[in-house]
């Protein structure tokens, strides 16, 4: 099965170059076994590009995110986890990124690495992604029916509890991983 990194980010906006990660959470799964979970909240690299709409979505204030660890500290903690499971010098040893809107999260993670002084996020992540465009195909086929394709709607259709749709760890652990696992059963 390989090494899968289920992860989610919460950000200060929608542009990975302009905006920053303020929370990254994930599950390291190797050959179907959860090895580790993490959840890091961090300050943005720049407070000048914080979109108030993003903070409203997350239910956070500027004062609250100023109390988070620095991005340097979050990056250092993340690298410790990645180095524990991936040999960054082995081109075949990589995490397959997985998540609900994982392309968005991967773009922000690559930018986070670059802003942290390391342009080599690809040393840890495979270019393949486990995403969920298959939901639309299953809906069109009639195998599963959805009222919409937001995470909350998909979880409701699949009877998967979702406590907080804008908390990265909740998104990853309680929902996205379960959605992916459930969808995989429909693909067999």
Secondary structure, DSSP 8 states (H G I E B T S, - for coil): --EEEEEEEEESSS-TTTS-EEEEEEEEEETTEEEEEEEEEB--S-STT--HHHHHHHT--HHHHHTSB-HHHHHHHHHHHHHHH--TT-TT--EEEE-TTHHHHHHHHHHHHHHTT---GGGTEEEEEE--THHHHHHHHTSS--S--SHHHHHHHTT---S-TT-HHIIIIIIIHHHHHHHHHHH-
